[in-house]
Amino acid sequence: MAEIAIAGAGGRMGRMLVQTVVETAGCRLVAASEASGADSLGRDAGEVAGVGSTGVIIQPRAEHLFESGWVVIDFTMPQATMRHVELARGRHTGMVIGTTGLKDRQLQAMTAAARDIPIVFAPNFSIGVNLMFKVAAQVARTLGEPFDIEIIEAHHRHKVDAPSGTALGLGRAIAEARQMKFEDAAVFAREGHTGARVANSIGFATVRGGDIVGDHTVMFAGEGERFEITHKASSRMTFARGAVKAALWLSGKPPGLYTMGDVLGF
């Protein structure tokens, strides 16, 4: 039985994670937290998520999430996530992390922590999106340099980071497949007289509006033809199911930094 704790249990994603844990065989909700001042504090996590009483009360202090043998699922904010990583490292607790917008230094700190604890980190926990990573890399290798690459992503008006972690993940997978350095290939903004497109670049375009859960398209544009790969998420539940699947897989694993590709056996 996997014992799972949820950070940010009162938020939109947190509520879906609680619901998924409660409804998934082989796992048990053991703890939940939320930021100070949240309306959900002091309430039963299951009742907040709309799945009935679980006996797990949402608490303001994250320390109670971390016990040896548990797995903490964290889809919060970068600063909170990094504090959670240090708590997990000190108490030998595994983590599944879906937080986006992490800086390079934070990613380096996570990598260092993974020497002591098991972590599954992914920009997107949708099974379909992770298959998209694999397919996009294969297409990039097959089509080669004659095809220009553009990545277009769209999300709801409340998303605070851009481009999305998924878009960046797609770009990195494609750059690796093309044997390019991502930092040199990525083009994040175009305005004014930009000149002709730079060869071997990967362009990014961002849309923010309404309640779009998450749309991603990779466009391979060649002379006389265009190949596109698109994934559209209509519910955050797809991310919650993938994260809980990762938590079940991670339970009992040795220290290391894992991806959803590892979870899915890619």
C-alpha positions as a Python dict, from the first residue, in 0.01 Angstrom:
ca = {
    (1, 'M'): (0, 0, 0),
    (2, 'A'): (153, 333, -108),
    (3, 'E'): (111, 604, 156),
    (4, 'I'): (72, 940, -18),
    (5, 'A'): (73, 1296, 115),
    (6, 'I'): (-44, 1597, -87),
    (7, 'A'): (113, 1945, -73),
    (8, 'G'): (-125, 2224, -173),
    (9, 'A'): (-426, 2001, -116),
    (10, 'G'): (-678, 2287, -122),
    (11, 'G'): (-590, 2417, -469),
    (12, 'R'): (-744, 2316, -800),
    (13, 'M'): (-478, 2057, -873),
    (14, 'G'): (-448, 1954, -509),
    (15, 'R'): (-817, 1871, -486),
    (16, 'M'): (-793, 1650, -794),
    (17, 'L'): (-488, 1476, -651),
    (18, 'V'): (-676, 1405, -327),
    (19, 'Q'): (-971, 1270, -524),
    (20, 'T'): (-746, 1047, -736),
    (21, 'V'): (-560, 906, -435),
    (22, 'V'): (-888, 827, -258),
    (23, 'E'): (-1030, 657, -568),
    (24, 'T'): (-717, 460, -666),
    (25, 'A'): (-663, 107, -540),
    (26, 'G'): (-330, 41, -372),
    (27, 'C'): (-275, 385, -220),
    (28, 'R'): (-384, 571, 91),
    (29, 'L'): (-400, 942, 172),
    (30, 'V'): (-197, 1003, 488),
    (31, 'A'): (-144, 1382, 510),
    (32, 'A'): (-229, 1712, 339),
    (33, 'S'): (-106, 2070, 364),
    (34, 'E'): (-192, 2415, 232),
    (35, 'A'): (-41, 2764, 253),
    (36, 'S'): (-116, 2983, 554),
    (37, 'G'): (-442, 3172, 517),
    (38, 'A'): (-604, 2925, 277),
    (39, 'D'): (-978, 2868, 326),
    (40, 'S'): (-927, 2491, 329),
    (41, 'L'): (-708, 2485, 639),
    (42, 'G'): (-848, 2278, 923),
    (43, 'R'): (-1091, 2098, 695),
    (44, 'D'): (-1098, 1732, 591),
    (45, 'A'): (-904, 1696, 263),
    (46, 'G'): (-1161, 1458, 121),
    (47, 'E'): (-1450, 1691, 194),
    (48, 'V'): (-1262, 1981, 29),
    (49, 'A'): (-1208, 1758, -276),
    (50, 'G'): (-1573, 1649, -280),
    (51, 'V'): (-1510, 1281, -209),
    (52, 'G'): (-1626, 1261, 155),
    (53, 'S'): (-1445, 1234, 484),
    (54, 'T'): (-1096, 1084, 485),
    (55, 'G'): (-989, 1171, 839),
    (56, 'V'): (-695, 1368, 694),
    (57, 'I'): (-705, 1733, 799),
    (58, 'I'): (-536, 1998, 582),
    (59, 'Q'): (-266, 2163, 793),
    (60, 'P'): (-61, 2481, 744),
    (61, 'R'): (278, 2332, 826),
    (62, 'A'): (438, 2116, 560),
    (63, 'E'): (665, 1928, 802),
    (64, 'H'): (396, 1673, 881),
    (65, 'L'): (391, 1556, 517),
    (66, 'F'): (733, 1400, 540),
    (67, 'E'): (777, 1057, 693),
    (68, 'S'): (1009, 780, 578),
    (69, 'G'): (832, 549, 335),
    (70, 'W'): (572, 806, 230),
    (71, 'V'): (554, 974, -111),
    (72, 'V'): (468, 1345, -127),
    (73, 'I'): (302, 1478, -443),
    (74, 'D'): (384, 1846, -497),
    (75, 'F'): (224, 2069, -762),
    (76, 'T'): (275, 2396, -576),
    (77, 'M'): (511, 2690, -644),
    (78, 'P'): (890, 2684, -696),
    (79, 'Q'): (988, 2833, -361),
    (80, 'A'): (756, 2602, -168),
    (81, 'T'): (864, 2300, -368),
    (82, 'M'): (1232, 2357, -295),
    (83, 'R'): (1160, 2383, 78),
    (84, 'H'): (967, 2058, 50),
    (85, 'V'): (1260, 1893, -130),
    (86, 'E'): (1491, 1980, 160),
    (87, 'L'): (1240, 1847, 414),
    (88, 'A'): (1205, 1526, 212),
    (89, 'R'): (1581, 1488, 188),
    (90, 'G'): (1618, 1519, 564),
    (91, 'R'): (1350, 1260, 634),
    (92, 'H'): (1409, 1014, 348),
    (93, 'T'): (1070, 1077, 188),
    (94, 'G'): (1010, 1022, -185),
    (95, 'M'): (857, 1297, -398),
    (96, 'V'): (655, 1334, -716),
    (97, 'I'): (702, 1690, -842),
    (98, 'G'): (490, 1860, -1108),
    (99, 'T'): (575, 2220, -1019),
    (100, 'T'): (672, 2431, -1322),
    (101, 'G'): (877, 2748, -1351),
    (102, 'L'): (1180, 2613, -1161),
    (103, 'K'): (1507, 2798, -1225),
    (104, 'D'): (1832, 2625, -1318),
    (105, 'R'): (1972, 2656, -964),
    (106, 'Q'): (1653, 2498, -825),
    (107, 'L'): (1676, 2212, -1074),
    (108, 'Q'): (2038, 2161, -970),
    (109, 'A'): (1933, 2149, -604),
    (110, 'M'): (1667, 1891, -689),
    (111, 'T'): (1923, 1681, -875),
    (112, 'A'): (2152, 1694, -571),
    (113, 'A'): (1866, 1589, -339),
    (114, 'A'): (1792, 1292, -565),
    (115, 'R'): (2122, 1140, -459),
    (116, 'D'): (1955, 1076, -124),
    (117, 'I'): (1585, 1031, -205),
    (118, 'P'): (1378, 906, -499),
    (119, 'I'): (1212, 1185, -701),
    (120, 'V'): (991, 1170, -1009),
    (121, 'F'): (1004, 1512, -1175),
    (122, 'A'): (816, 1590, -1495),
    (123, 'P'): (690, 1906, -1665),
    (124, 'N'): (368, 1720, -1743),
    (125, 'F'): (223, 1400, -1594),
    (126, 'S'): (-25, 1328, -1873),
    (127, 'I'): (48, 990, -2031),
    (128, 'G'): (-43, 1136, -2371),
    (129, 'V'): (199, 1428, -2336),
    (130, 'N'): (482, 1199, -2232),
    (131, 'L'): (417, 989, -2540),
    (132, 'M'): (426, 1319, -2735),
    (133, 'F'): (779, 1384, -2601),
    (134, 'K'): (894, 1051, -2741),
    (135, 'V'): (718, 1090, -3076),
    (136, 'A'): (836, 1451, -3126),
    (137, 'A'): (1197, 1347, -3069),
    (138, 'Q'): (1164, 1064, -3320),
    (139, 'V'): (1003, 1292, -3581),
    (140, 'A'): (1276, 1554, -3530),
    (141, 'R'): (1545, 1293, -3594),
    (142, 'T'): (1366, 1155, -3899),
    (143, 'L'): (1278, 1485, -4073),
    (144, 'G'): (1612, 1648, -4001),
    (145, 'E'): (1737, 2001, -4066),
    (146, 'P'): (1519, 2088, -4372),
    (147, 'F'): (1219, 2115, -4137),
    (148, 'D'): (1184, 2421, -3913),
    (149, 'I'): (1043, 2360, -3565),
    (150, 'E'): (788, 2574, -3380),
    (151, 'I'): (621, 2492, -3049),
    (152, 'I'): (287, 2657, -2969),
    (153, 'E'): (126, 2628, -2626),
    (154, 'A'): (-196, 2765, -2476),
    (155, 'H'): (-309, 2777, -2112),
    (156, 'H'): (-563, 2946, -1887),
    (157, 'R'): (-536, 3309, -1784),
    (158, 'H'): (-411, 3224, -1433),
    (159, 'K'): (-90, 3046, -1538),
    (160, 'V'): (207, 3248, -1416),
    (161, 'D'): (501, 3101, -1611),
    (162, 'A'): (570, 3104, -1984),
    (163, 'P'): (650, 2913, -2192),
    (164, 'S'): (494, 2620, -2013),
    (165, 'G'): (714, 2355, -1861),
    (166, 'T'): (569, 2110, -2113),
    (167, 'A'): (666, 2332, -2407),
    (168, 'L'): (1018, 2362, -2270),
    (169, 'G'): (1031, 1986, -2217),
    (170, 'L'): (931, 1929, -2579),
    (171, 'G'): (1198, 2173, -2693),
    (172, 'R'): (1466, 2001, -2489),
    (173, 'A'): (1365, 1657, -2618),
    (174, 'I'): (1377, 1781, -2977),
    (175, 'A'): (1710, 1960, -2929),
    (176, 'E'): (1863, 1642, -2785),
    (177, 'A'): (1727, 1438, -3076),
    (178, 'R'): (1876, 1690, -3322),
    (179, 'Q'): (2205, 1698, -3124),
    (180, 'M'): (2169, 2072, -3061),
    (181, 'K'): (2224, 2274, -2746),
    (182, 'F'): (1877, 2381, -2633),
    (183, 'E'): (1991, 2716, -2492),
    (184, 'D'): (2140, 2810, -2831),
    (185, 'A'): (1845, 2685, -3038),
    (186, 'A'): (1552, 2828, -2839),
    (187, 'V'): (1385, 3149, -2962),
    (188, 'F'): (1133, 3281, -2708),
    (189, 'A'): (1034, 3617, -2859),
    (190, 'R'): (995, 3779, -3199),
    (191, 'E'): (910, 4144, -3246),
    (192, 'G'): (983, 4409, -3504),
    (193, 'H'): (1222, 4352, -3794),
    (194, 'T'): (1362, 4014, -3694),
    (195, 'G'): (1517, 3913, -4023),
    (196, 'A'): (1493, 3566, -4171),
    (197, 'R'): (1444, 3267, -3950),
    (198, 'V'): (1768, 3133, -3804),
    (199, 'A'): (1846, 2780, -3918),
    (200, 'N'): (1831, 2504, -3657),
    (201, 'S'): (1630, 2716, -3414),
    (202, 'I'): (1326, 2613, -3212),
    (203, 'G'): (1061, 2883, -3186),
    (204, 'F'): (812, 2918, -2900),
    (205, 'A'): (473, 3090, -2903),
    (206, 'T'): (255, 3136, -2596),
    (207, 'V'): (-122, 3190, -2562),
    (208, 'R'): (-295, 3274, -2232),
    (209, 'G'): (-670, 3303, -2192),
    (210, 'G'): (-995, 3172, -2049),
    (211, 'D'): (-993, 2830, -1885),
    (212, 'I'): (-770, 2642, -2132),
    (213, 'V'): (-629, 2347, -1940),
    (214, 'G'): (-333, 2288, -2170),
    (215, 'D'): (-282, 2268, -2547),
    (216, 'H'): (54, 2192, -2709),
    (217, 'T'): (149, 2167, -3075),
    (218, 'V'): (486, 2093, -3232),
    (219, 'M'): (502, 2210, -3593),
    (220, 'F'): (764, 2075, -3834),
    (221, 'A'): (749, 2309, -4135),
    (222, 'G'): (926, 2209, -4453),
    (223, 'E'): (915, 2309, -4818),
    (224, 'G'): (577, 2201, -4955),
    (225, 'E'): (460, 2017, -4646),
    (226, 'R'): (403, 2057, -4274),
    (227, 'F'): (385, 1791, -4002),
    (228, 'E'): (215, 1870, -3670),
    (229, 'I'): (178, 1684, -3343),
    (230, 'T'): (-91, 1815, -3106),
    (231, 'H'): (-206, 1723, -2758),
    (232, 'K'): (-504, 1889, -2587),
    (233, 'A'): (-593, 1835, -2224),
    (234, 'S'): (-959, 1895, -2137),
    (235, 'S'): (-927, 1818, -1764),
    (236, 'R'): (-654, 1847, -1500),
    (237, 'M'): (-760, 1500, -1390),
    (238, 'T'): (-529, 1354, -1656),
    (239, 'F'): (-232, 1512, -1471),
    (240, 'A'): (-358, 1389, -1134),
    (241, 'R'): (-392, 1031, -1258),
    (242, 'G'): (-42, 1038, -1403),
    (243, 'A'): (103, 1179, -1079),
    (244, 'V'): (-63, 913, -865),
    (245, 'K'): (56, 646, -1108),
    (246, 'A'): (407, 787, -1059),
    (247, 'A'): (366, 782, -679),
    (248, 'L'): (262, 417, -685),
    (249, 'W'): (561, 336, -907),
    (250, 'L'): (803, 537, -690),
    (251, 'S'): (706, 374, -361),
    (252, 'G'): (1006, 168, -246),
    (253, 'K'): (1239, 283, -526),
    (254, 'P'): (1604, 369, -451),
    (255, 'P'): (1727, 730, -462),
    (256, 'G'): (1744, 886, -807),
    (257, 'L'): (1590, 1150, -1032),
    (258, 'Y'): (1327, 976, -1243),
    (259, 'T'): (1099, 1095, -1523),
    (260, 'M'): (756, 989, -1644),
    (261, 'G'): (943, 807, -1918),
    (262, 'D'): (1084, 582, -1646),
    (263, 'V'): (739, 537, -1492),
    (264, 'L'): (587, 444, -1829),
    (265, 'G'): (879, 224, -1937),
    (266, 'F'): (983, 433, -2238),
}
